[in-house]
Amino acid sequence: MIYYKTNQNWFGDVRHLATSWTMVRIVRSVFFIGVYATAVCIGGEIYGYGEFINMNTGVFSLLGVMLSIFLVFRTNTAYERWWEARKQWGALVNNTRNLAIYVDSTFPKEDKDIRERMATLISNFCYALVEHLRDGTQVDKLIFLTDEDKKEYATKGHIPNFISHQIYQPIVEQHRAGGITGEDHLNLKMQHETLLDILGACERIKKTPIPFSYAVYLKIFISAYALLLPFALINTFHWTTIPLSMFLFFALLGVELLGEEIEDPFGLDCNDLPTGDIAHTIRNNVFEILLDKSSIGRMKEKELYEKVF
């Protein structure tokens, strides 16, 4: 995710566009339209084919309005998914802190091993969730695993769900052994349930994209509009048709592709959510609460965000 301060540096913010893979795709497509519009202008201005072209620009104004309505819905839907995902990860930060505080306050003070175990499991739940929402959990991205843990995790198809089960086991054991009261058990159970609620909500966002037919229809609409536009402009704007076609296509395609980029907010595109960084923060907070120390120090580890080709 690109970090910036609002209304601080206009041209500096614009410069960030060059780091986006989406912007590279837009520029390539706009260049293709420029070549296409140049061919249309050559045929119309040099070879005289323009006299056979009779297209009313008013029709394209009407089509542009219709297309803008579709694009508004597209971008609003994509942003809604992005913002809901951010709220879920914000809730994950709060709930993991609450769970760590409850564990630290209710579990026997002399039991340091269980605190370290719970801190590790809560951190690994977040790390596993980061990768689970991408291409699947990678065991080597988890922390403080024994060889036995690695072998056990390798047999699981849904590692975040299994880790949540491991988190709940010590809570039940402490309750049965009389280490925590029934009220404390209910509070811990409620905080644990929120982990699975957040997991399910993120999976819903990940596995329910924009309906395919709608996405394809919008692409066809934009493509047809861009391919026909030079023919409507050539008799009025002549050679100026080339930059006008490129600019209009840049605006329409840009909105569509930016919507595509944030539609899946859990990846490594430059505008996706910094879920890896959030997981690092949770890890640091949980270890500070349960063990009075930071497991990764004061330095904030930044995750590399780039488009994976």
TINUTOR-40291 format. One record per residue: residue in three letters; x, y, z of N, C-alpha, C in turn. Coordinates in steps of 0.001 Angstrom, whole numbers, padded with zeros to 6 digits, always signed. Each point is the difference from the previous one (the first is absolute). Example, Ala and Ser with C-alpha at 12.3 -4.5 7.8 and 13.67 -1.06 7.14 Angstrom:
ALA+013190-005690+007800-000890+001190+000000+000900+001200+000000SER-000350+001050-000720+000820+001190+000060-000770+001090+000730
***
This chain:
MET+000847-001188+000000-000847+001188+000000+000886+001242+000000ILE-000378+001000-000785+000749+001255-000047-000434+000888+001163TYR+000949+000406+000831-000291+000901+001111+000279+001431-000432TYR-000926+000891+000283+000189+001400-000353-000830+000866+000933LYS+000324+001279+000058-000742+000953+000807-000890+000839-000906THR-001279+000026+000328-000979+000696-000833+000307+001491-000073ASN-000124+000534-001219+000132+001451-000239+001351+000568+000425GLN+001048-000803-000099+001313+000506+000372+000865+000305-001220ASN+000005-000904-000968+000885+000171-001150-000727-000504-001242TRP-000574+000935-000758-000802-000365-001180+000806-000816-000995PHE+001129+000531-000428+000790-000675-001021+000697-001234+000556GLY+000295+000012+001296+000574-001192+000610-000979-001150+000011ASP-001281+000296+000273-001024-001042-000033-000187-000535-001410VAL+000000+000897-000989-000153-000436-001385+001166-000902-000414ARG+001178+000288+000545+001193-000793-000341-000167-001464+000402HIS-000798-000264+001034-000198-001377+000446-000692-000855-001055LEU-000709+000635-000939-000680-000770-001035+000976-000843-000819ALA+001228+000493-000120+000991-000722-000792+000394-001323+000632THR-000293-000180+001299+000362-001242+000678-001088-001061-000102SER-001120+000334-000606-001140-000902-000043+000015-000842-001279TRP-000142-001313+000158-000102-000888-001154-001282+000287-000778THR-001036+000413+000706-001241+000371-000675+000232+001167-000943MET+000801+000983+000425+000288+001141-000858+000803-000428-001228VAL+000885-000967+000164+000749-000523-001148-000956-000626-001010ARG-000970-000763+000480-000999-000601-000893-000806+001074-000715ILE-000360+001054+000728-000781+001078-000603+000800+000685-001101VAL+001261+000309+000280+000841+000693-000981+000178-000846-001251ARG+000192-001291+000162+000159-000884-001163-001263+000007-000858SER-001150-000087+000653-001263-000011-000742-000255+001334-000688VAL+000322+001103+000695-000185+001326-000591+000921+000180-001203PHE+001206-000526+000091+000921+000068-001145-000573-000758-001198PHE-000598-001166+000259-000617-000765-001085-001135+000794-000647ILE-000823+000658+000825-001088+000811-000546+000561+001161-000802GLY+001125+000555+000452+000633+001086-000749+000437-000458-001381VAL+000576-001196-000067+000406-000553-001301-001225-000242-000872TYR-001050-000547+000620-001234-000271-000741-000622+001299-000520ALA-000060+001041+000864-000566+001281-000420+000850+000648-001088THR+001310-000197+000050+000886+000526-001047-000301-000648-001348ALA-000237-001321+000015-000340-000706-001235-001320+000511-000568VAL-000975+000263+000892-001282+000523-000459+000189+001392-000604CYS+000830+000835+000617+000236+001356-000500+000748-000022-001332ILE+000934-000902-000149+000715-000114-001270-000970-000359-001123GLY-000880-000977+000317-000983-000390-001008-000969+001112-000320GLY-000394+000782+001004-000990+001049-000229+000582+001271-000567GLU+001205+000411+000453+000573+001279-000400+000867-000097-001250ILE+000713-001096-000139+000926-000129-001145-000663-000712-001175TYR-000714-001076+000280-000591-000792-001082-001453+000379-000271GLY-000544+000937+000761-001326+000524-000292-001157-000881+000389TYR+000242-000974+000888-001106-000863+000422-000963+000724+000932GLY+000414+001173+000499-000836+000723+000947-001344+000394-000567GLU-000079+000225-001292-001270+000414-000592-001042-001108+000025PHE+000454-001248+000205-000953-001112+000068-000440-000265+001450ILE+000589+000743+000926-000332-000199+001415-000987+001074+000435ASN-001120-000422+000509-001025+000952+000437-000586-000487+001328MET+000711+000315+001086-000431-000412+001337-000225+001246+000845ASN-001128+000018+000699-000384+001141+000820+000684-000093+001359THR+000751+001033+000380+000689-000004+001296-000978+000057+001161GLY-001234+000492-000252-000993+000044+001073-000340-001378+000529VAL+000014-001001-000891-000270-001375+000429+001059-000464+000994PHE+001254+000382-000263+001092-000413+000890-000071+000731+001334SER-000564+001192-000003-000224+000687+001273-000999-000768+000849LEU-001065-000469-000644-001008-000785+000715+000594-001320+000489LEU+000770-000665-000865+000649-001255+000409+000984+000233+001139GLY+000684+001149-000031+000937+000325+001069-000692+000148+001341VAL-001191+000589+000003-000768+000129+001239-000394-001373+000529MET-000472-000861-000914-000373-001350+000406+001205-000757+000556LEU+001129+000152-000675+001206-000693+000438+000465+000512+001356SER-000130+001291+000225+000415+000561+001286-000849-000547+001141ILE-001283-000246-000253-000872-000572+001031+000483-001402+000375PHE+000339-000804-001016+000518-001339+000268+001315+000060+000788LEU+000865+000938-000373+001302+000104+000659-000136+000470+001446VAL-000964+000883+000265-000231+000438+001382-000404-001180+000869PHE-000912-000819-000521-000399-001194+000746+001191-000931+000203ARG+000812-000124-001040+001166-000904+000068+000985+000442+001070THR+000343+001273+000001+000989+000485+000949-000566+000041+001429ASN-001268+000345+000134-000606+000014+001335-000013-001393+000615THR-000335-000988-000827-000021-001378+000481+001391-000467+000395ALA+000991+000322-000828+001377-000407+000293+000508+000666+001272TYR-000279+001293+000145+000459+000704+001197-000707-000501+001249GLU-001264-000347-000147-000729-000544+001146+000651-001293+000478ARG+000440-000850-000919+000691-001234+000372+001320+000329+000695TRP+000752+000963-000562+001279+000402+000577-000186+000530+001415TRP-001006+000845+000207-000216+000616+001309-000514-001025+001009GLU-000852-000912-000444-000466-001037+000916+001164-000880+000452ALA+000897-000314-000929+001172-000795+000366+000870+000745+001014ARG+000140+001324-000201+000804+000773+000949-000658+000013+001378LYS-001314+000084+000071-000687-000023+001281+000180-001354+000692GLN-000016-001076-000793+000193-001323+000598+001399-000137+000594TRP+001009+000519-000703+001359-000093+000535+000198+000959+001168GLY-000706+001116+000015+000031+000861+001170-000614-000693+001205ALA-001102-000725-000232-000621-000763+001077+000923-001112+000479LEU+000763-000585-000929+000944-001047+000389+001065+000546+000944VAL+000497+001194-000277+000978+000633+000893-000589+000161+001398ASN-001204+000552+000084-000625+000249+001306-000285-001300+000749ASN-000522-000996-000717-000394-001238+000666+001195-000822+000460THR+001079+000004-000773+001193-000724+000449+000616+000666+001226ARG-000034+001325+000047+000482+000693+001203-000876-000341+001202ASN-001319+000022-000207-000903-000345+001098+000224-001433+000467LEU+000163-000917-000948+000228-001395+000362+001294-000150+000789ALA+001053+000702-000426+001274-000068+000717-000132+000570+001410ILE-000736+001091+000153-000194+000605+001320-000789-000936+000911TYR-001052-000634-000521-000773-000947+000792+000860-001180+000439VAL+000793-000530-000930+000876-001129+000340+000995+000402+001078ASP+000600+001163-000159+000996+000454+000971-000628+000247+001366SER-001249+000448+000028-000642+000356+001267-000622-001192+000715THR-000402-001025-000723-000751-001106+000601+000809-001276+000177PHE+000993-000244-000843+000790-001220+000132+000935+000127+001202PRO+000380-001138+000606+000897+000035+001164+001274+000791-000278LYS+000364+000885+000924+001137+000893-000206+001313-000749-000150GLU+000119-001126+000673+001276-000723-000029+000218-000796-001279ASP-001049-000140-000808+000103-000823-001213+000473+000867-001172LYS+001299+000125-000175+000571+000792-001088-000072-000741-001338ASP+000045-001336+000067-000005-000785-001242-001300+000180-000767ILE-001123+000013+000730-001285+000132-000684-000128+001387-000620ARG+000565+001018+000635-000028+001344-000573+000805+000048-001302GLU+001160-000612+000031+000816-000022-001230-000694-000798-001094ARG-000633-001104+000390-000718-000828-000967-001161+000775-000628MET-000766+000708+000823-001139+000748-000510+000451+001173-000879ALA+001075+000670+000398+000518+001103-000822+000425-000503-001372THR+000638-001164-000025+000444-000578-001271-001190-000405-000864LEU-001002-000628+000617-001161-000464-000763-000809+001167-000559ILE-000211+001043+000810-000763+001153-000490+000734+000669-001156SER+001318+000139+000129+000798+000600-001079-000059-000854-001251ASN+000130-001310+000171-000015-000891-001162-001368-000052-000659PHE-001065+000179+000772-001327+000071-000608-000061+001161-000993CYS+000551+001140+000389-000025+001173-000885+000896-000196-001213TYR+001197-000550+000210+000895-000260-001132-000610-001021-000964ALA-000635-001032+000576-000627-001010-000855-001161+000592-000782LEU-000742+000907+000621-001132+000633-000679+000473+000861-001171VAL+001132+000699+000175+000546+000821-001083+000223-000846-001246GLU+000691-001130+000157+000314-000848-001151-001202-000800-000469HIS-000878-000359+000916-001208-000752-000371-000865+000791-000964LEU-000013+001325+000150-000809+000857-000864+000712+000330-001308ARG+001191-000532-000189+000725+000186-001262+000056-001329-000751ASP+001104-000707+000132+000159-001260-000739+000049-001208+000902GLY-000387+000163+001255+000061-001105+000943+001120+000209+001008THR-000226-000486+001225+000956+000221+001077+001316-000727-000257GLN+001104+000722+000187+001339-000567-000097+000529-000195+001414VAL+000292-001241+000350+000410-000330+001359+001270+000732+000393ASP+000897+000223-000977+001259+000655+000339-000168+001471+000357LYS-001202+000573-000226-000252+001385+000383-000455+000115+001463LEU-000296-001133+000645-000427+000010+001390+001217+000018+000923ILE-000226+000373+001255+001123+000229+000915+000054-001065+001090PHE+001226-000281+000451+000267-000841+001178-000674-001363-000102LEU+000083-000618-001169-000595-001323-000175+001036-001078+000281THR-000443-001042+000672+000851-001171+000182-000122-000891-001232ASP+000865-000970-000110-000085-000941-001120-001332-000743+000024GLU-000485-000289+001201-001288-000679+000118-001132+000893-000492ASP+000073+001285+000326-001014+000945-000478-000016+000065-001519LYS+001184+000072-000595+000093+000098-001459-000616-001214-000677LYS+000263-001170+000533-000554-001224-000578-001525-000014+000147GLU-000478+000443+001177-001443-000006+000229-000704+001012-000898TYR+000572+001195-000126-000602+001030-000849-000013-000414-001469ALA+001015-000739-000404+000089-000421-001408-001143-000923-000396THR-000655-000614+000985-001106-000922-000293-001356+000697+000008LYS-000019+001285+000325-001258+000712+000131-000313+000803-001255GLY-001259-000048-000402-000415+000758-001175-000407+001428+000317HIS-000327+000262+001254-000436+001340+000416+000754+000341+001285ILE+001207+000533-000152+000879+000221+001143-000542+001051+000968PRO-000547+001158-000458-000544+000955+000982-001088-000611+000879ASN-000840-000826-000569-001059-000644+000772+000594-000949+001032PHE+001044-000726-000381+000644-000931+000926+000697+000759+001138ILE+000636+001119-000321+000674+000783+001036-001026+000577+000978SER-001154+000403-000510-001049+000503+000907-000445-001100+000961HIS-000018-001247-000484-000308-001143+000866+001074-000166+001069GLN+001259+000173-000389+001093-000096+000965-000066+001115+001044ILE-000457+001180-000402-000132+001112+000943-001051-000310+001061TYR-001068-000651-000421-001104-000242+000934+000288-001151+000964GLN+000842-000931-000407+000280-001162+000855+000532+000384+001380PRO+001036+000860+000117+000482+000368+001350-001062+000700+000841ILE-000898+000731-000659-001072+000680+000741-000916-001030+000655VAL-000391-001018-000768-000873-001051+000542+000720-000772+001088GLU+001278-000315-000222+000763-000758+000994+000115+000765+001314GLN+000262+001303-000079+000100+000811+001216-001337+000066+000734HIS-001085+000086-000766-001329+000059+000619-000320-001309+000714ARG+000292-001130-000638-000292-001299+000596+000878-000262+001223ALA+001220+000537-000046+000915-000204+001128-000257+000979+001144GLY-000903+000934-000191-000302+000965+001038+000931+001194+000016GLY+000808+000150-001059+000927+001122-000051-000683+001316-000309ILE-001147-000067-000686-000774+001213-000296-001462-000269+000347THR-000729+001044+000322-001404-000140+000381-000884-000158-001235GLY-001250-000334+000264-000945-000141-001104-000236+001305-000735GLU-000033+001109+000763-000188+001301-000644+001188+000351-000889ASP+001203-000289+000496+001186+000266-000814+000003-000872-001253HIS-000446-001238+000151-000061-000895-001158-000949+000537-001066LEU-001136+000535+000418-000962+000552-000960+000579+001222-000717ASN+000703+000843+000746+000616+001176-000626+001071-000401-001007LEU+000815-000961+000380+001041-000477-000926-000624-000679-001215LYS-001062-000754+000226-000695-000676-001098-000552+001018-000996MET-000557+001090+000512-000546+001032-000873+001103+000643-000852GLN+001155+000291+000611+001105+000589-000752+000543-000985-001038HIS+000010-001280+000358+000465-001009-000962-000941-000118-001184GLU-001296+000078+000257-000977-000127-001086+000144+001117-001022THR+000415+001173+000456+000158+001103-000944+001093-000283-001027LEU+000994-000806+000383+001049-000350-000967-000590-000762-001181LEU-000879-000948+000298-000622-000772-001077-000997+000844-000778ASP-000667+000937+000674-000916+000900-000715+000767+000842-001021ILE+001145+000518+000409+000817+000817-000911+000554-000861-001122LEU+000437-001208+000323+000490-000929-001024-001077-000261-001046GLY-001225-000276+000449-001092-000270-000933-000357+001205-000848ALA+000023+001195+000610-000327+001214-000752+001037+000261-001086CYS+001272-000191+000319+001053+000219-000999-000089-001032-001125GLU-000328-001234+000335-000170-001028-001031-001182+000340-000901ARG-001044+000547+000574-001160+000395-000816+000392+001070-001014ILE+000781+000988+000443+000454+001045-000918+000892-000590-001078LYS+000893-000878+000401+000963-000590-000937-000692-000863-001056LYS-000973-000776+000422-000577-001018-000877-001275+000451-000704THR-000385+001263+000178-001204+000495-000671+000340+001253-000790PRO+000602-000153-001177+000345+001178-000806-001234+000587-000676ILE+000226+001085-000718-001069+000582-000813-000526-001068-000965PRO-001321-000109-000202-000521-001004-000935+000707+000064-001355PHE+000369-001155-000505+000814-000082-001213-000686+000658-001200SER-001272-000230-000156-000718+000560-001148+000047+001523+000015TYR-000149+000590+001182+000044+001455+000104+001385+000519-000362ALA+001041-000663+000515+001369+000440-000271+000320-000094-001495VAL-000418-001087-000644+000276-000182-001430-000793+001013-000823TYR-001259+000223+000370-000821+000968-000729+000633+001381+000032LEU+000505+000402+001151+000614+001314+000127+001263+000113-000856LYS+000784-001060-000042+001206-000001-000840-000362+000126-001484ILE-001037-000725-000416-000431+000066-001402-000510+001405-000330PHE-000749+000587+000923-000550+001342-000197+001135+001010-000174ILE+000989-000039+000877+001126+000942-000070+000792-000213-001283SER+000236-001258-000357+000772-000295-001215-000707+000501-001249ALA-001310-000264-000098-000763+000446-001163-000040+001522-000074TYR-000170+000645+001134-000042+001464+000042+001331+000582-000485ALA+001111-000586+000475+001321+000517-000370+000306-000238-001480LEU-000438-001138-000550+000296-000312-001399-000838+000830-000970LEU-001206+000381+000404-000863+000793-000877+000211+001507+000151LEU+000557+000411+001134+000134+001429+000287+000797+000776-001050PRO+001148-000508-000481+000745+000761-001021-000823+000295-001248PHE-000876-000919-000395-000826+000222-001186-001000+001135+000221ALA-000444+000185+001260-000938+001076+000287+000694+001354+000097LEU+001275+000003+000346+000704+001262+000231+000747+000521-001220ILE+000315-000870-000939+000949+000366-001054-000478+001159-000876ASN-001278+000024-000359-000474+001069-000888-000099+001352+000700THR-000041-000013+001311-000086+001251+000759+001358+000471+000502PHE+000793-000942+000509+001270+000363+000637+001235-000364-000831HIS-000213-000773-001068+001100-000361-000906+001150-000653+000771TRP+001244+000540-000130+001153-000649+000632-000060+000080+001527THR-000762+000931+000509-000148+000091+001460-000767-001196+000552THR-000588-000771-000899-000702-001219+000425+000919-000931+000776ILE+001280-000017-000364+000941-000951+000634+000141+000277+001490PRO+000402+001214+000428+000127+000226+001445-001340-000036+000737LEU-001079+000432-000668-001307-000041+000656-000434-001440+000278SER+000192-000865-000974-000365-001412+000189+000826-000633+001113MET+001287+000327+000020+000875-000560+001032-000404+000495+001387PHE-000325+001280+000104-000347+000551+001309-001324-000573+000518LEU-001003-000088-000880-001288-000540+000423+000118-001472+000386PHE+000782-000750-000767+000189-001415+000327+000780-000146+001309PHE+000964+000899+000215+000762-000003+001260-000940+000169+001197ALA-000957+000903-000113-000934+000250+001098-000904-001205+000253LEU-000571-000565-001065-000937-001107+000158+000701-001273+000457LEU+001076-000349-000686+000706-001235+000353+000639+000116+001379GLY+000497+001192+000346+000618+000182+001303-000952-000299+001141VAL-001226+000501-000106-000990-000246+001053-000303-001491+000105GLU-000137-000660-001138-000304-001435+000006+001125-000818+000614LEU+001240+000259-000406+001119-000803+000498+000323+000310+001455LEU-000187+001233+000427+000196+000310+001417-001035-000722+000853GLY-001225-000109-000523-001012-000787+000705+000398-001459+000089GLU+000552-000545-001087+000468-001385+000014+001105-000205+001033GLU+000877+000996+000116+001149-000138+000896-000426-000106+001459ILE-000964+000806+000436-000398-000015+001410-001141-000968+000267GLU-000499-000656-001052-001075-000969+000193+000459-001152+000878ASP+001242-000446-000181+000600-001014+000863+001045+000695+000863PRO-000345+000403+001225+000888+000859+000789+001088-000725+000771PHE+000129-001318-000188+000921-000770+000838+001304-000370-000709GLY+000191+000497-001222+001184-000384-000760+001191+000891+000270LEU+000857+000128-001011+001220+000794+000129+000051+001136-001012ASP-001149+000378-000561-000032+001206-000826+000252+001213+000886CYS+000457+001086-000599+000442+001138+000811-001143+000675+000743ASN-001253-000239-000381-001138+000587+000708-000764-001012+000838ASP+000534-001209+000127-000634-000994+000853+000295+000298+001469LEU-000752-000638+000869+000173+000236+001432+001342-000541+000485PRO+000633+000692+000944+001290-000469+000536-000210-001067+001070THR-000611-001112-000384-000336-001027+000987+001251-000590+000649GLY+001086-000116-000753+001236-000499+000590+000515+000919+001089ASP-000023+001310-000243+000443+000971+001003-000910-000029+001227ILE-001306-000166-000225-000933-000075+001125+000288-001239+000843ALA+000322-001115-000661+000333-001220+000735+001262+000187+000839HIS+000998+000731-000547+001204+000301+000784-000351+000824+001239THR-000896+000970-000166-000419+000839+001125-000682-000832+001071ILE-000893-000898-000416-000698-000859+000955+001003-000865+000758ARG+000947-000562-000719+001022-000829+000637+000742+000783+001077ASN+000411+001206-000326+000738+000827+000955-000853+000323+001217ASN-001262+000394-000241-000892+000365+001097-000269-001172+000930VAL-000250-001167-000585-000353-001172+000798+001166-000437+000877PHE+001207+000006-000548+001166-000388+000799+000280+001016+001103GLU-000251+001265-000260+000190+001016+001034-000991-000182+001142ILE-001242-000387-000333-001028-000179+001024+000267-001252+000819LEU+000290-001102-000649+000088-001280+000691+001375-000271+000610LEU+001057+000530-000601+001348-000308+000483+000794+001235+000372ASP-000624+001169-000062+000677+001261+000331+001253+000204-000831LYS-000051-000416-001261+001122+000220-000896-000502-000006-001425SER+000775+000572-000881-000340+000003-001417+000779-001096-000694SER-000692-000761-000844+000683-001096-000699+000696+000474-001265ILE-000294+001237-000451+000634+000485-001226+000603+001383+000184GLY+000043+000499+001235+000674+001268+000236-000832+001188-000416ARG+000616+001161+000090-000702+001248-000299-000099+000276-001489MET+000878-000578-000791+000000+000281-001436-001210-000661-000643LYS-000675+000756-000814-001187-000502-000690+000415-000630-001310GLU-000332-001250-000154+000358-000720-001215-001037+000282-001079LYS+000452+000553-001089-000901+000313-001103-000056-001165-000983GLU-001182-000299-000438-000162-001057-000984+000138+000588-001393LEU+000616-000740-000882+000189+000458-001376-001295-000204-000762TYR-000537+001099-000536-001228-000074-000788+000338+000220-001453GLU-000276-000976-000800+000245+000135-001439-000908-000975-000725LYS-000204+000273-001251-000809-000924-000788+000839-001213-000343VAL-000523-001174+000345+000707-001237-000300-000392-000447-001400PHE+000950-000050-000921-000313-000341-001379-000226-001489-000134
***
